[in-house]
């Protein structure tokens, strides 16, 4: 009898899963800090010597290809089990230029997805940018532009950091907006550098305000490596994010990752302290209170951290398995875990 009950439970579960797949479609949207995805060419117009790969004395071309293949493997697997597809939209950070993205999307792992690329050169002193990859079969960009984060130091000298990328377009037949971020680092200390990330958050509010002038109920996704946790001032005081879905109203920003952070989830570890710098935040129209999935709504938010993305032994056991260290190329992936959301919609 017990064996029959187990069989029946498995059968009903499989039937339910099949019915769900037939009734709904799931799209994955992700963000991934690619940890110094630089090419092997010395660009005299950029400070690309700061890239770890430029300091390696071995076969840089082989290392570069391994780095690309590692990044491609991760991107291809994010959300695959639920959506049966790699992410239809991927925001990326710490990339050098358009060429490295071309090489990435043309790897054997990703080339059949035919990812499109939206990229602008940023004024960042390290020569790193943000960008957006998308599958043209599912997302059709209509407009994109960048926004400067203008900062100055105590001597009045300009601090150059990454621009913020806005991409607007159609996810199937729905118009959405995506803001890709890589906010200023905590170099010099968290408190001393906090004002830089608060300014970056303020630029986000200006982009959102611009979008809402034309569409007050716009579907907006904010994603990126924010170099702040969900509980920091830049998120709570400037963006005014809310952690509880029940408290989110029209005009608010919902950050489901605040609750995840409080429960100990993270995307990086620094000096044995966990942080959840990589976040995906979105506006009220992505939420549903009436189980209405006639348009795309949030279904699941997560950190993608399969075992192979984590260091298994040694001093840094439990840290993300990164690509580079002072000793050179480690053969790993990134010092950040990627994050993702699943959007669900009735067929």
C-alpha positions in Angstrom: 0.0 0.0 0.0 2.8 2.4 0.9 4.5 1.7 -2.4 1.3 2.5 -4.3 0.9 5.8 -2.3 4.4 6.8 -3.3 3.8 5.9 -6.9 0.5 7.9 -6.9 2.3 10.9 -5.3 5.0 10.9 -8.0 2.5 10.5 -10.8 0.3 13.3 -9.6 3.4 15.6 -9.2 4.5 14.9 -12.7 1.0 15.5 -14.1 0.8 18.8 -12.2 4.2 19.9 -13.5 3.2 19.0 -17.1 -0.1 20.9 -16.7 1.7 23.9 -15.3 4.2 23.9 -18.2 1.3 23.8 -20.6 -0.7 26.5 -18.9 2.1 28.9 -18.2 5.3 30.2 -19.7 8.3 31.1 -17.6 11.0 33.5 -18.6 14.3 33.9 -16.8 16.0 37.3 -16.4 19.5 37.4 -14.8 22.4 39.5 -13.7 26.0 38.4 -13.5 29.2 40.1 -12.5 31.7 38.4 -14.8 34.8 39.3 -12.8 37.3 41.0 -15.1 36.2 39.7 -18.5 39.1 41.4 -20.3 40.7 40.4 -23.6 44.4 39.8 -24.1 45.0 43.0 -26.1 46.6 46.0 -24.5 44.4 49.0 -25.3 46.5 52.2 -25.0 43.3 54.3 -24.5 42.3 52.3 -21.3 43.9 51.2 -18.1 43.4 47.6 -19.0 46.7 46.7 -17.5 44.8 46.5 -14.2 43.1 43.4 -15.6 44.5 40.2 -14.0 44.9 38.5 -17.4 47.4 41.2 -18.6 49.7 40.2 -15.7 49.8 36.5 -16.6 52.9 35.2 -18.2 51.4 32.0 -19.5 49.3 31.4 -22.6 46.8 34.3 -22.2 44.8 33.1 -25.2 44.1 29.7 -23.6 43.2 31.4 -20.3 40.9 33.9 -22.0 39.1 31.1 -23.8 38.7 29.1 -20.6 37.3 32.2 -18.9 34.8 32.7 -21.7 33.7 29.0 -21.6 33.3 29.2 -17.8 31.1 32.3 -18.1 29.1 30.8 -20.9 28.5 27.6 -18.9 27.0 29.5 -16.0 24.8 31.8 -18.1 23.4 28.8 -20.1 22.4 27.0 -16.9 20.7 29.9 -15.0 17.0 29.1 -14.7 17.3 26.2 -17.1 15.4 23.7 -15.0 12.4 25.9 -14.6 12.1 27.8 -17.9 13.8 25.1 -20.1 15.9 27.9 -21.6 18.8 30.0 -20.6 18.0 33.6 -19.5 16.2 35.6 -22.2 17.8 38.8 -20.8 21.2 39.0 -18.9 22.7 42.1 -17.4 26.4 41.8 -17.0 29.2 43.8 -15.3 33.0 43.9 -15.2 33.4 43.5 -19.0 36.0 45.4 -21.0 34.4 46.1 -24.3 32.0 44.9 -27.0 34.5 42.4 -28.4 34.6 40.3 -25.2 30.8 40.1 -25.3 30.9 39.0 -29.0 33.4 36.3 -28.0 31.2 35.2 -25.1 27.9 34.9 -27.1 29.8 33.1 -29.8 31.1 30.3 -27.6 29.9 26.8 -28.4 27.7 26.9 -25.3 25.8 30.1 -26.2 25.9 30.6 -29.9 22.7 28.8 -30.7 20.8 31.3 -28.5 21.9 34.1 -30.9 22.2 36.6 -28.0 22.1 40.3 -29.1 24.4 42.8 -27.3 23.7 46.3 -26.0 26.9 48.0 -24.8 28.3 51.4 -24.3 31.9 52.4 -23.3 31.9 53.9 -19.8 34.4 56.5 -18.5 35.4 54.1 -15.6 39.1 54.3 -14.9 39.5 50.6 -14.8 38.0 50.4 -18.2 35.0 48.2 -17.2 31.4 48.6 -18.4 28.0 47.1 -17.9 26.0 45.7 -20.8 22.8 43.7 -21.7 22.5 40.4 -23.5 19.2 39.3 -24.9 17.6 36.6 -27.0 15.9 38.2 -30.0 13.3 35.5 -30.2 12.0 36.7 -26.8 13.0 40.3 -26.3 13.0 43.1 -28.8 14.8 46.3 -27.7 13.2 49.6 -28.8 15.3 52.2 -27.0 18.6 52.3 -25.0 20.8 55.0 -23.5 23.2 55.5 -20.7 23.3 57.9 -17.7 26.4 59.3 -16.1 27.0 59.1 -12.3 28.9 62.3 -11.8 31.2 62.2 -8.7 34.0 64.4 -7.3 36.6 63.8 -4.6 37.4 66.1 -1.7 39.9 68.0 -3.9 37.3 68.6 -6.5 38.7 66.1 -9.0 36.3 64.0 -11.0 35.8 60.4 -10.0 35.0 58.3 -13.1 32.7 55.3 -12.6 30.4 53.1 -14.6 27.5 54.6 -16.5 24.0 53.2 -15.9 22.4 51.5 -18.9 18.7 51.7 -19.6 17.1 49.4 -22.1 13.4 49.5 -23.0 11.7 46.9 -25.2 9.2 44.2 -25.7 9.3 41.0 -23.7 7.1 39.1 -26.1 4.2 41.6 -26.3 4.9 43.5 -23.0 6.9 46.7 -22.8 9.4 46.6 -20.0 12.4 48.7 -18.9 15.7 47.4 -17.5 18.3 49.4 -15.7 21.7 47.8 -15.5 24.0 49.0 -12.7 27.5 48.6 -11.3 27.7 51.1 -8.5 31.0 52.6 -7.1 33.0 50.3 -4.9 33.6 50.4 -1.1 37.3 51.3 -1.6 38.3 53.6 1.3 35.8 52.0 3.6 32.0 51.4 3.5 31.0 54.5 5.4 33.5 56.9 3.7 32.4 55.7 0.2 28.7 55.5 1.0 27.9 58.8 -0.6 29.0 57.6 -4.0 26.5 54.7 -4.0 23.8 57.0 -2.7 24.5 59.3 -5.7 24.3 56.2 -8.0 20.9 55.3 -6.4 19.7 58.9 -6.9 20.6 58.6 -10.6 18.3 55.5 -10.7 15.5 57.5 -9.2 15.9 60.0 -12.0 15.8 57.3 -14.7 12.7 55.9 -13.1 11.1 59.3 -13.0 11.8 59.9 -16.6 10.2 56.5 -17.6 7.1 57.2 -15.5 6.5 60.6 -17.2 5.4 58.6 -20.2 4.1 55.5 -18.4 3.1 55.9 -14.7 2.6 52.2 -14.4 5.7 51.1 -16.1 7.2 47.7 -15.5 10.8 48.5 -14.5 13.6 46.1 -13.4 16.6 47.4 -11.6 19.6 45.0 -11.6 23.2 45.1 -10.9 26.2 44.8 -8.6 25.3 47.6 -6.2 28.3 47.3 -3.9 25.7 47.7 -1.1 23.5 45.3 0.8 19.7 45.5 0.6 19.6 47.1 4.0 22.0 50.0 3.3 21.1 53.7 3.0 21.3 53.7 -0.8 18.6 51.1 -1.1 16.4 52.0 1.9 16.7 55.8 2.1 17.3 56.8 -1.5 15.5 54.2 -3.6 13.1 53.6 -0.7 12.8 49.9 -1.4 10.4 47.7 0.4 11.0 44.2 1.6 7.5 42.9 2.2 5.3 42.2 -0.8 2.2 43.0 1.2 3.4 46.6 1.8 4.3 47.4 -1.8 1.9 49.8 -3.5 1.8 51.6 -6.9 5.0 53.7 -7.2 7.0 51.6 -4.8 10.1 49.5 -5.5 10.0 45.9 -4.2 13.3 44.3 -3.2 12.8 40.6 -2.4 16.5 40.2 -1.8 16.3 42.1 1.5 14.5 39.2 3.1 16.9 36.8 1.4 19.8 38.7 2.9 18.3 38.7 6.4 18.0 34.9 6.0 21.7 34.6 5.2 21.8 34.3 1.5 24.6 36.1 -0.3 26.4 36.6 -3.6 29.9 37.2 -2.4 32.2 36.8 0.6 34.8 39.3 1.6 37.1 38.7 4.6 34.7 36.1 5.9 31.8 38.5 5.8 28.9 37.7 3.5 27.3 40.3 1.3 24.4 40.4 -1.2 25.5 43.2 -3.5 24.0 41.6 -6.6 20.3 42.4 -6.6 17.2 42.5 -8.8 14.5 45.0 -7.8 11.3 45.8 -9.6 8.2 47.9 -9.6 4.7 47.2 -8.4 3.1 46.1 -11.7 5.3 42.9 -11.6 3.4 41.8 -8.5 0.1 40.1 -8.3 -2.4 40.0 -5.4 -5.2 38.4 -7.3 -3.4 35.4 -8.9 -3.7 37.3 -12.2 -1.0 36.0 -14.6 -2.5 37.4 -17.8 0.7 39.5 -18.0 4.2 38.7 -16.8 4.5 38.6 -13.0 7.2 37.7 -10.5 7.3 34.0 -9.8 10.6 33.4 -8.2 13.8 35.2 -7.2 17.0 33.5 -6.5 20.8 33.3 -6.2 22.3 30.8 -8.7 25.0 29.0 -6.7 25.4 25.3 -7.7 28.2 23.5 -6.0 30.7 24.0 -8.8 30.6 27.8 -8.3 31.8 27.5 -4.8 35.4 26.9 -3.6 35.4 23.5 -1.9 38.7 23.4 -0.1 41.4 25.6 1.4 41.5 29.0 3.0 38.6 30.3 0.9 36.3 27.3 1.3 32.7 28.5 0.9 33.7 31.5 -1.1 32.6 31.9 -4.7 35.1 30.1 -6.9 36.7 33.0 -8.7 38.8 33.2 -11.9 41.7 35.3 -10.7 43.9 35.9 -7.6 47.4 37.2 -7.0 48.7 33.8 -7.9 47.1 34.0 -11.4 44.3 32.2 -13.1 42.5 29.8 -10.7 40.3 28.1 -13.3 37.2 29.3 -11.6 34.2 31.5 -12.6 33.6 34.7 -10.7 33.9 36.2 -7.2 30.2 36.9 -7.4 27.2 34.5 -7.8 24.7 35.5 -10.4 21.1 36.4 -9.5 17.9 35.8 -11.4 14.1 36.2 -11.5 11.5 34.0 -13.1 8.6 35.8 -14.6 5.4 33.8 -15.2 2.5 34.3 -17.6 -0.5 32.3 -18.7 -0.3 30.9 -22.2 
